Amino acid sequence: MAEFDDLFKKYEGLIPESLLNDVKDHLPAKVKKSDVQKILEKLHIEYELAKIDAGESVGLIAAESMGEPGTQMTLNTKHAGGVSELQVTIGLPRLIEIFDGRKQLVTPSMEIYLSDKNPSPDKVSRIAAKIKETSLNELVKTIEVNVADATIEVDLDKNLLAKYGIRTQAIAKALQKGLKNVNVKVKEDSLFIKLTKEGEELNKLYALKEEAKKTFVSGIKGIKQVLPVKKGDEYVIMTAGSNLKKVLTFEEVDSYKTKCNDIFETLKVLGLEAARQLIIEEAIKVLEDQGINIDIRHIMLATDIMCATGEVKGITRYGIVGEKSSVLARASFETPIKHIIAASERGEIDKLSSVIENVMINQAIPAGTGLPSLRIKSEGAVKK
């Protein structure tokens, strides 16, 4: 298509490069130069019409576009991907979690993709077992207190040890580290836990037994459940709970595709751009699950505001709203008396530079037709 280069060059700067490349890629083999000219002219007109008008209240439109459909959303949790074992928060509660910038999620989860694109089901199960947080209680046949010897006797399940790929010595080491004032001895597939202090009360031995059951012995802390599922042609390990930093250290894991639904964990591990992308993806996912179609640009605008300071801040009175320079804008959101009293104590001045404060005092807002100001030359304009 070299013969059309002069035409495309003419529209550089008028039409985005990505759109020009799309036209080049989709031109038929035999096309007239005049037809290409018409296509580019039409594209230029459509692109100009698609631009937002100067002074348009884009924030207001974005808020309305996301807020109105939010009234139709469900208020509950559902099974992840139709799988009954895992619960995920959906609908309005999840959307509130995202845009409020909540640090504690109701149902944290991960989607773990594997570096091996065609693994056997057994291999996927082994990797999932290796990742799951495992306590002693999940690996034993029996765990009993021997009153005569003041010892806790643990009989391990060989089949479960093989499934999780854990050695008896590793479990003993984990118990020694996780429990205080104990000695752990290994004999074949059994463990014997004894308090180091002689003459300890019997009730302490029973308390130690319960503590030993809960002791972390293998996997990644925070990953409470794992469930391998097939998405298209590849396996994905769905989890309840998340620990992105640790999961990404596994060589079997595809670190480019693996993600969690915790925005602040993503921010800490992968940075602000990754956290911004996650907010957009999670918001779209929630809305699409509810059958709601919203232009991505509205979500991107809200996300950019949340990330504008270099960290993620929720759209709350403690987040971006609380940092507005206008006293009236802060007061209009929540707790007005508190904001007004605090501002009066500091002697703050409101320059009325935004929309909401001008609405409150019945002035023309700096948006739309209220944005431009008119100046006239006074010299010679008025006759004495």
C-alpha positions as a Markdown table, in Angstrom:
| # | Residue | x | y | z |
|---|---|---|---|---|
| 1 | Met | 0.0 | 0.0 | 0.0 |
| 2 | Ala | 3.0 | 2.3 | -0.6 |
| 3 | Glu | 1.1 | 4.2 | -3.2 |
| 4 | Phe | -1.2 | 5.6 | -0.5 |
| 5 | Asp | 1.6 | 6.8 | 1.8 |
| 6 | Asp | 1.1 | 10.4 | 0.7 |
| 7 | Leu | -2.6 | 10.2 | 1.6 |
| 8 | Phe | -2.0 | 8.8 | 5.1 |
| 9 | Lys | 0.8 | 11.3 | 5.7 |
| 10 | Lys | -1.7 | 14.1 | 5.1 |
| 11 | Tyr | -3.9 | 12.9 | 7.9 |
| 12 | Glu | -1.1 | 12.3 | 10.5 |
| 13 | Gly | -1.8 | 14.4 | 13.5 |
| 14 | Leu | -5.5 | 14.8 | 12.5 |
| 15 | Ile | -6.3 | 11.1 | 13.1 |
| 16 | Pro | -4.7 | 8.9 | 15.8 |
| 17 | Glu | -1.9 | 6.6 | 14.5 |
| 18 | Ser | -3.8 | 3.5 | 15.8 |
| 19 | Leu | -6.8 | 4.3 | 13.6 |
| 20 | Leu | -4.7 | 5.0 | 10.5 |
| 21 | Asn | -3.0 | 1.6 | 11.0 |
| 22 | Asp | -6.4 | -0.1 | 11.3 |
| 23 | Val | -7.4 | 1.4 | 7.9 |
| 24 | Lys | -4.1 | 0.2 | 6.3 |
| 25 | Asp | -4.6 | -3.3 | 7.7 |
| 26 | His | -8.2 | -3.6 | 6.5 |
| 27 | Leu | -7.9 | -2.1 | 3.0 |
| 28 | Pro | -8.9 | -4.5 | 0.2 |
| 29 | Ala | -6.2 | -5.7 | -2.2 |
| 30 | Lys | -7.7 | -3.7 | -5.2 |
| 31 | Val | -8.8 | -0.3 | -4.0 |
| 32 | Lys | -8.8 | 3.1 | -5.8 |
| 33 | Lys | -6.9 | 6.1 | -4.4 |
| 34 | Ser | -10.1 | 8.1 | -4.5 |
| 35 | Asp | -11.9 | 5.6 | -2.3 |
| 36 | Val | -9.1 | 5.7 | 0.2 |
| 37 | Gln | -9.4 | 9.5 | 0.2 |
| 38 | Lys | -13.1 | 9.2 | 1.0 |
| 39 | Ile | -12.5 | 6.7 | 3.8 |
| 40 | Leu | -9.9 | 8.9 | 5.5 |
| 41 | Glu | -12.2 | 12.0 | 5.1 |
| 42 | Lys | -15.1 | 10.2 | 6.6 |
| 43 | Leu | -12.9 | 8.8 | 9.4 |
| 44 | His | -11.6 | 12.3 | 10.2 |
| 45 | Ile | -15.1 | 13.7 | 10.4 |
| 46 | Glu | -16.3 | 10.9 | 12.7 |
| 47 | Tyr | -13.2 | 11.3 | 14.9 |
| 48 | Glu | -13.9 | 15.0 | 15.3 |
| 49 | Leu | -17.5 | 14.4 | 16.1 |
| 50 | Ala | -16.5 | 11.8 | 18.7 |
| 51 | Lys | -14.4 | 14.3 | 20.6 |
| 52 | Ile | -16.0 | 15.7 | 23.8 |
| 53 | Asp | -17.2 | 19.3 | 23.6 |
| 54 | Ala | -15.0 | 21.9 | 25.3 |
| 55 | Gly | -16.3 | 22.6 | 28.8 |
| 56 | Glu | -18.3 | 19.4 | 29.0 |
| 57 | Ser | -18.7 | 18.1 | 32.6 |
| 58 | Val | -17.1 | 14.7 | 31.9 |
| 59 | Gly | -16.9 | 13.8 | 35.6 |
| 60 | Leu | -20.7 | 14.4 | 36.0 |
| 61 | Ile | -21.4 | 12.2 | 33.0 |
| 62 | Ala | -19.1 | 9.5 | 34.2 |
| 63 | Ala | -20.7 | 9.6 | 37.7 |
| 64 | Glu | -24.2 | 9.3 | 36.2 |
| 65 | Ser | -23.2 | 6.6 | 33.8 |
| 66 | Met | -21.9 | 4.4 | 36.6 |
| 67 | Gly | -24.2 | 5.5 | 39.3 |
| 68 | Glu | -27.6 | 4.9 | 37.6 |
| 69 | Pro | -27.0 | 1.3 | 36.6 |
| 70 | Gly | -25.6 | 0.7 | 40.1 |
| 71 | Thr | -29.2 | 1.0 | 41.5 |
| 72 | Gln | -30.1 | -2.2 | 39.5 |
| 73 | Met | -27.2 | -4.3 | 40.7 |
| 74 | Thr | -27.5 | -7.3 | 43.1 |
| 75 | Leu | -26.4 | -7.1 | 46.7 |
| 76 | Asn | -24.9 | -10.5 | 47.4 |
| 77 | Thr | -22.1 | -13.0 | 46.7 |
| 78 | Lys | -22.1 | -15.8 | 44.2 |
| 79 | His | -20.1 | -18.9 | 43.3 |
| 80 | Ala | -16.9 | -18.2 | 41.4 |
| 81 | Gly | -17.3 | -19.1 | 37.7 |
| 82 | Gly | -20.2 | -21.4 | 38.6 |
| 83 | Val | -18.1 | -23.4 | 41.0 |
| 84 | Ser | -19.8 | -24.0 | 44.3 |
| 85 | Glu | -16.6 | -24.4 | 46.4 |
| 86 | Leu | -15.5 | -20.8 | 46.0 |
| 87 | Gln | -17.4 | -17.6 | 46.9 |
| 88 | Val | -16.8 | -14.2 | 45.3 |
| 89 | Thr | -18.3 | -10.8 | 46.1 |
| 90 | Ile | -20.3 | -9.4 | 43.1 |
| 91 | Gly | -22.7 | -6.6 | 42.2 |
| 92 | Leu | -22.9 | -3.4 | 44.2 |
| 93 | Pro | -20.9 | -4.6 | 47.3 |
| 94 | Arg | -17.9 | -5.4 | 45.0 |
| 95 | Leu | -18.2 | -2.1 | 43.1 |
| 96 | Ile | -18.2 | -0.3 | 46.5 |
| 97 | Glu | -15.1 | -2.2 | 47.5 |
| 98 | Ile | -13.3 | -1.1 | 44.3 |
| 99 | Phe | -14.2 | 2.6 | 44.3 |
| 100 | Asp | -14.0 | 3.1 | 48.0 |
| 101 | Gly | -10.5 | 1.7 | 48.0 |
| 102 | Arg | -11.2 | -0.9 | 50.6 |
| 103 | Lys | -8.1 | -2.5 | 52.0 |
| 104 | Gln | -9.9 | -5.4 | 53.6 |
| 105 | Leu | -11.8 | -7.5 | 51.1 |
| 106 | Val | -14.8 | -9.8 | 51.9 |
| 107 | Thr | -13.6 | -12.5 | 49.5 |
| 108 | Pro | -10.0 | -12.0 | 48.3 |
| 109 | Ser | -9.1 | -14.3 | 45.5 |
| 110 | Met | -6.5 | -15.1 | 42.8 |
| 111 | Glu | -6.4 | -16.5 | 39.2 |
| 112 | Ile | -3.1 | -18.4 | 38.9 |
| 113 | Tyr | -2.0 | -19.2 | 35.4 |
| 114 | Leu | 0.6 | -21.8 | 34.7 |
| 115 | Ser | 3.8 | -21.4 | 32.7 |
| 116 | Asp | 3.2 | -24.9 | 31.2 |
| 117 | Lys | 0.4 | -24.3 | 28.7 |
| 118 | Asn | -0.5 | -28.0 | 28.3 |
| 119 | Pro | 0.0 | -29.7 | 31.7 |
| 120 | Ser | -1.6 | -33.0 | 32.7 |
| 121 | Pro | -4.5 | -32.8 | 35.2 |
| 122 | Asp | -2.3 | -34.6 | 37.8 |
| 123 | Lys | 0.4 | -31.9 | 37.5 |
| 124 | Val | -2.1 | -29.1 | 37.9 |
| 125 | Ser | -3.4 | -30.8 | 41.1 |
| 126 | Arg | 0.1 | -31.2 | 42.4 |
| 127 | Ile | 0.9 | -27.5 | 41.8 |
| 128 | Ala | -2.4 | -26.5 | 43.4 |
| 129 | Ala | -1.6 | -28.6 | 46.5 |
| 130 | Lys | 1.8 | -27.1 | 46.7 |
| 131 | Ile | 0.3 | -23.6 | 46.7 |
| 132 | Lys | -2.5 | -24.2 | 49.2 |
| 133 | Glu | -2.0 | -23.2 | 52.8 |
| 134 | Thr | -1.9 | -26.5 | 54.7 |
| 135 | Ser | -2.1 | -27.1 | 58.4 |
| 136 | Leu | -1.1 | -30.3 | 60.3 |
| 137 | Asn | -4.8 | -31.3 | 60.8 |
| 138 | Glu | -5.2 | -31.8 | 57.0 |
| 139 | Leu | -2.4 | -34.3 | 56.9 |
| 140 | Val | -3.1 | -36.6 | 59.8 |
| 141 | Lys | -4.9 | -39.9 | 60.3 |
| 142 | Thr | -5.0 | -39.5 | 64.1 |
| 143 | Ile | -3.7 | -37.1 | 66.7 |
| 144 | Glu | -3.9 | -38.2 | 70.3 |
| 145 | Val | -2.6 | -37.3 | 73.8 |
| 146 | Asn | -0.6 | -40.0 | 75.6 |
| 147 | Val | -1.2 | -39.0 | 79.2 |
| 148 | Ala | 1.3 | -41.5 | 80.6 |
| 149 | Asp | 4.3 | -40.1 | 78.6 |
| 150 | Ala | 2.9 | -36.5 | 78.5 |
| 151 | Thr | 3.3 | -36.7 | 74.7 |
| 152 | Ile | 1.1 | -35.8 | 71.7 |
| 153 | Glu | 1.3 | -38.7 | 69.1 |
| 154 | Val | 0.6 | -37.7 | 65.5 |
| 155 | Asp | 0.0 | -40.4 | 62.9 |
| 156 | Leu | 0.5 | -38.9 | 59.4 |
| 157 | Asp | -1.4 | -40.0 | 56.3 |
| 158 | Lys | 1.1 | -41.3 | 53.7 |
| 159 | Asn | -1.3 | -40.7 | 50.8 |
| 160 | Leu | -1.8 | -37.1 | 51.7 |
| 161 | Leu | 1.9 | -36.5 | 52.2 |
| 162 | Ala | 2.5 | -37.9 | 48.7 |
| 163 | Lys | -0.4 | -35.7 | 47.3 |
| 164 | Tyr | 1.0 | -32.5 | 48.8 |
| 165 | Gly | 4.6 | -33.5 | 48.2 |
| 166 | Ile | 5.6 | -33.0 | 51.9 |
| 167 | Arg | 8.2 | -34.9 | 53.8 |
| 168 | Thr | 7.8 | -35.9 | 57.4 |
| 169 | Gln | 11.0 | -34.1 | 58.4 |
| 170 | Ala | 9.6 | -30.9 | 56.9 |
| 171 | Ile | 6.5 | -31.2 | 59.0 |
| 172 | Ala | 8.5 | -31.8 | 62.1 |
| 173 | Lys | 10.6 | -28.7 | 61.4 |
| 174 | Ala | 7.5 | -26.6 | 60.8 |
| 175 | Leu | 6.0 | -27.7 | 64.1 |
| 176 | Gln | 9.2 | -27.0 | 66.0 |
| 177 | Lys | 9.2 | -23.5 | 64.6 |
| 178 | Gly | 5.5 | -22.9 | 65.0 |
| 179 | Leu | 5.1 | -24.2 | 68.6 |
| 180 | Lys | 6.7 | -22.8 | 71.7 |
| 181 | Asn | 8.7 | -24.9 | 74.3 |
| 182 | Val | 8.3 | -28.2 | 72.5 |
| 183 | Asn | 10.5 | -31.0 | 71.2 |
| 184 | Val | 9.4 | -32.8 | 68.1 |
| 185 | Lys | 10.7 | -36.3 | 67.3 |
| 186 | Val | 10.2 | -38.3 | 64.1 |
| 187 | Lys | 9.7 | -42.1 | 63.8 |
| 188 | Glu | 8.8 | -43.3 | 60.3 |
| 189 | Asp | 5.4 | -41.6 | 59.5 |
| 190 | Ser | 4.7 | -40.6 | 63.1 |
| 191 | Leu | 5.5 | -37.5 | 65.1 |
| 192 | Phe | 5.9 | -37.2 | 68.9 |
| 193 | Ile | 5.5 | -33.8 | 70.4 |
| 194 | Lys | 6.6 | -33.2 | 74.0 |
| 195 | Leu | 6.7 | -30.1 | 76.2 |
| 196 | Thr | 10.3 | -29.1 | 77.2 |
| 197 | Lys | 9.2 | -28.2 | 80.7 |
| 198 | Glu | 8.7 | -31.1 | 83.0 |
| 199 | Gly | 5.6 | -31.3 | 85.2 |
| 200 | Glu | 3.3 | -29.1 | 82.9 |
| 201 | Glu | -0.4 | -29.5 | 83.6 |
| 202 | Leu | -2.4 | -31.9 | 81.6 |
| 203 | Asn | -4.7 | -29.2 | 80.3 |
| 204 | Lys | -1.7 | -27.5 | 78.7 |
| 205 | Leu | -1.0 | -30.7 | 76.8 |
| 206 | Tyr | -4.6 | -30.7 | 75.4 |
| 207 | Ala | -4.3 | -27.0 | 74.5 |
| 208 | Leu | -1.0 | -27.8 | 72.7 |
| 209 | Lys | -2.8 | -30.5 | 70.7 |
| 210 | Glu | -5.4 | -28.0 | 69.4 |
| 211 | Glu | -2.6 | -25.5 | 68.6 |
| 212 | Ala | -0.6 | -28.2 | 66.8 |
| 213 | Lys | -3.6 | -29.0 | 64.6 |
| 214 | Lys | -3.8 | -25.4 | 63.4 |
| 215 | Thr | 0.0 | -25.1 | 62.8 |
| 216 | Phe | 1.0 | -24.0 | 59.3 |
| 217 | Val | 3.2 | -26.7 | 57.7 |
| 218 | Ser | 3.2 | -26.2 | 54.0 |
| 219 | Gly | 2.1 | -24.0 | 51.0 |
| 220 | Ile | 1.5 | -20.3 | 50.9 |
| 221 | Lys | -0.1 | -18.4 | 53.8 |
| 222 | Gly | -3.3 | -16.7 | 52.9 |
| 223 | Ile | -4.3 | -19.2 | 50.2 |
| 224 | Lys | -7.1 | -21.0 | 52.0 |
| 225 | Gln | -8.6 | -22.9 | 49.1 |
| 226 | Val | -7.5 | -23.9 | 45.6 |
| 227 | Leu | -9.5 | -25.1 | 42.7 |
| 228 | Pro | -8.1 | -26.0 | 39.3 |
| 229 | Val | -10.5 | -25.2 | 36.5 |
| 230 | Lys | -10.1 | -25.2 | 32.7 |
| 231 | Lys | -10.6 | -21.9 | 30.9 |
| 232 | Gly | -10.5 | -22.5 | 27.2 |
| 233 | Asp | -7.4 | -24.4 | 26.4 |
| 234 | Glu | -5.5 | -23.8 | 29.6 |
| 235 | Tyr | -5.8 | -24.6 | 33.3 |
| 236 | Val | -6.2 | -21.9 | 35.8 |
| 237 | Ile | -6.0 | -22.4 | 39.6 |
| 238 | Met | -8.7 | -20.3 | 41.3 |
| 239 | Thr | -8.1 | -19.5 | 45.0 |
| 240 | Ala | -9.9 | -18.3 | 48.0 |
| 241 | Gly | -7.4 | -15.9 | 49.7 |
| 242 | Ser | -4.5 | -14.2 | 48.1 |
| 243 | Asn | -0.7 | -13.8 | 48.5 |
| 244 | Leu | 0.5 | -12.4 | 45.1 |
| 245 | Lys | 4.1 | -11.8 | 46.1 |
| 246 | Lys | 4.7 | -15.4 | 47.2 |
| 247 | Val | 2.7 | -17.0 | 44.4 |
| 248 | Leu | 4.8 | -15.2 | 41.8 |
| 249 | Thr | 8.0 | -16.8 | 43.2 |
| 250 | Phe | 6.8 | -20.3 | 42.0 |
| 251 | Glu | 8.6 | -21.2 | 38.8 |
| 252 | Glu | 5.5 | -23.2 | 37.7 |
| 253 | Val | 3.4 | -20.0 | 37.7 |
| 254 | Asp | 3.0 | -17.6 | 34.7 |
| 255 | Ser | 3.9 | -14.3 | 36.4 |
| 256 | Tyr | 2.7 | -12.2 | 33.4 |
| 257 | Lys | -1.0 | -13.4 | 33.6 |
| 258 | Thr | -1.5 | -14.4 | 37.3 |
| 259 | Lys | -3.5 | -11.8 | 39.2 |
| 260 | Cys | -5.4 | -11.2 | 42.4 |
| 261 | Asn | -8.5 | -9.1 | 43.1 |
| 262 | Asp | -6.8 | -7.1 | 45.9 |
| 263 | Ile | -5.9 | -3.6 | 44.5 |
| 264 | Phe | -3.6 | -2.7 | 47.3 |
| 265 | Glu | -1.7 | -6.0 | 47.2 |
| 266 | Thr | -1.2 | -5.4 | 43.5 |
| 267 | Leu | -0.1 | -1.9 | 44.1 |
| 268 | Lys | 2.5 | -3.1 | 46.7 |
| 269 | Val | 3.9 | -5.9 | 44.5 |
| 270 | Leu | 3.5 | -4.6 | 40.9 |
| 271 | Gly | 3.1 | -0.9 | 41.2 |
| 272 | Leu | 0.6 | 1.9 | 40.4 |
| 273 | Glu | 0.0 | 1.1 | 36.7 |
| 274 | Ala | -0.8 | -2.5 | 37.5 |
| 275 | Ala | -3.2 | -1.4 | 40.3 |
| 276 | Arg | -4.9 | 1.1 | 37.9 |
| 277 | Gln | -5.4 | -1.6 | 35.3 |
| 278 | Leu | -6.8 | -4.0 | 37.9 |
| 279 | Ile | -9.4 | -1.3 | 39.1 |
| 280 | Ile | -10.5 | -0.9 | 35.5 |
| 281 | Glu | -10.7 | -4.7 | 34.8 |
| 282 | Glu | -12.5 | -5.5 | 38.1 |
| 283 | Ala | -15.1 | -2.7 | 37.6 |
| 284 | Ile | -15.8 | -3.8 | 34.0 |
| 285 | Lys | -16.0 | -7.5 | 35.1 |
| 286 | Val | -18.6 | -6.6 | 37.9 |
| 287 | Leu | -20.7 | -4.6 | 35.5 |
| 288 | Glu | -20.6 | -7.1 | 32.7 |
| 289 | Asp | -21.6 | -9.9 | 35.1 |
| 290 | Gln | -24.7 | -7.9 | 35.8 |
| 291 | Gly | -25.5 | -7.4 | 32.1 |
| 292 | Ile | -24.6 | -3.7 | 32.3 |
| 293 | Asn | -22.7 | -2.0 | 29.5 |
| 294 | Ile | -20.8 | 1.2 | 30.4 |
| 295 | Asp | -18.3 | 2.9 | 28.2 |
| 296 | Ile | -14.8 | 2.1 | 29.5 |
| 297 | Arg | -13.8 | 5.8 | 29.4 |
| 298 | His | -16.1 | 6.6 | 32.3 |
| 299 | Ile | -14.4 | 3.9 | 34.4 |
| 300 | Met | -10.9 | 5.1 | 33.3 |
| 301 | Leu | -11.7 | 8.6 | 34.3 |
| 302 | Ala | -12.7 | 7.6 | 37.8 |
| 303 | Thr | -9.7 | 5.3 | 38.0 |
| 304 | Asp | -7.3 | 8.1 | 36.9 |
| 305 | Ile | -8.7 | 10.3 | 39.7 |
| 306 | Met | -8.1 | 7.6 | 42.3 |
| 307 | Cys | -4.5 | 7.1 | 41.1 |
| 308 | Ala | -3.6 | 10.8 | 40.4 |
| 309 | Thr | -1.5 | 11.3 | 43.5 |
| 310 | Gly | 0.8 | 8.3 | 42.9 |
| 311 | Glu | -1.1 | 6.0 | 45.3 |
| 312 | Val | -4.6 | 4.5 | 45.2 |
| 313 | Lys | -7.2 | 6.6 | 47.1 |
| 314 | Gly | -10.9 | 5.8 | 47.4 |
| 315 | Ile | -13.7 | 8.1 | 46.4 |
| 316 | Thr | -14.6 | 8.8 | 50.0 |
| 317 | Arg | -14.4 | 11.6 | 52.5 |
| 318 | Tyr | -11.1 | 10.1 | 53.7 |
| 319 | Gly | -9.8 | 9.7 | 50.2 |
| 320 | Ile | -9.8 | 12.1 | 47.2 |
| 321 | Val | -12.9 | 14.1 | 48.4 |
| 322 | Gly | -11.1 | 15.0 | 51.7 |
| 323 | Glu | -8.2 | 16.4 | 49.8 |
| 324 | Lys | -10.1 | 18.9 | 47.7 |
| 325 | Ser | -8.9 | 22.5 | 48.2 |
| 326 | Ser | -12.5 | 23.9 | 48.3 |
| 327 | Val | -14.1 | 23.9 | 51.8 |
| 328 | Leu | -17.6 | 23.9 | 50.3 |
| 329 | Ala | -16.8 | 20.9 | 48.0 |
| 330 | Arg | -15.6 | 18.9 | 51.0 |
| 331 | Ala | -18.6 | 19.9 | 53.1 |
| 332 | Ser | -21.0 | 19.0 | 50.2 |
| 333 | Phe | -20.0 | 15.3 | 50.4 |
| 334 | Glu | -20.3 | 14.2 | 54.0 |
| 335 | Thr | -20.0 | 15.7 | 57.6 |
| 336 | Pro | -20.5 | 19.4 | 56.5 |
| 337 | Ile | -20.4 | 20.9 | 59.9 |
| 338 | Lys | -17.1 | 19.3 | 60.7 |
| 339 | His | -15.5 | 20.6 | 57.5 |
| 340 | Ile | -16.9 | 24.1 | 57.9 |
| 341 | Ile | -15.8 | 24.5 | 61.5 |
| 342 | Ala | -12.3 | 23.1 | 60.8 |
| 343 | Ala | -11.9 | 25.4 | 57.8 |
| 344 | Ser | -13.1 | 28.5 | 59.8 |
| 345 | Glu | -10.5 | 27.6 | 62.6 |
| 346 | Arg | -7.8 | 27.6 | 60.0 |
| 347 | Gly | -9.1 | 30.7 | 58.2 |
| 348 | Glu | -9.4 | 28.9 | 54.8 |
| 349 | Ile | -10.5 | 30.9 | 51.7 |
| 350 | Asp | -12.6 | 29.2 | 49.1 |
| 351 | Lys | -11.9 | 30.5 | 45.6 |
| 352 | Leu | -15.0 | 28.9 | 44.1 |
| 353 | Ser | -13.0 | 27.4 | 41.2 |
| 354 | Ser | -15.0 | 24.2 | 40.8 |
| 355 | Val | -18.6 | 23.2 | 40.0 |
| 356 | Ile | -20.3 | 22.2 | 43.3 |
| 357 | Glu | -19.3 | 25.3 | 45.3 |
| 358 | Asn | -20.8 | 27.6 | 42.6 |
| 359 | Val | -24.0 | 25.5 | 42.6 |
| 360 | Met | -24.3 | 25.9 | 46.4 |
| 361 | Ile | -24.1 | 29.7 | 46.2 |
| 362 | Asn | -26.2 | 30.0 | 43.0 |
| 363 | Gln | -23.5 | 31.2 | 40.7 |
| 364 | Ala | -22.8 | 30.2 | 37.1 |
| 365 | Ile | -20.6 | 27.1 | 37.1 |
| 366 | Pro | -17.2 | 27.0 | 35.4 |
| 367 | Ala | -18.4 | 24.4 | 32.9 |
| 368 | Gly | -20.2 | 24.4 | 29.5 |
| 369 | Thr | -21.3 | 28.0 | 28.6 |
| 370 | Gly | -20.2 | 29.2 | 32.0 |
| 371 | Leu | -16.6 | 28.3 | 31.3 |
| 372 | Pro | -15.6 | 31.2 | 28.9 |
| 373 | Ser | -15.4 | 34.7 | 30.2 |
| 374 | Leu | -16.0 | 37.8 | 28.2 |
| 375 | Arg | -13.7 | 40.8 | 28.1 |
| 376 | Ile | -14.3 | 44.1 | 26.3 |
| 377 | Lys | -12.0 | 47.0 | 25.6 |
| 378 | Ser | -13.0 | 49.9 | 27.8 |
| 379 | Glu | -11.0 | 52.5 | 25.9 |
| 380 | Gly | -13.3 | 54.5 | 23.7 |
| 381 | Ala | -16.2 | 52.2 | 24.4 |
| 382 | Val | -18.0 | 54.7 | 26.6 |
| 383 | Lys | -18.7 | 58.3 | 25.5 |
| 384 | Lys | -18.4 | 61.0 | 28.1 |
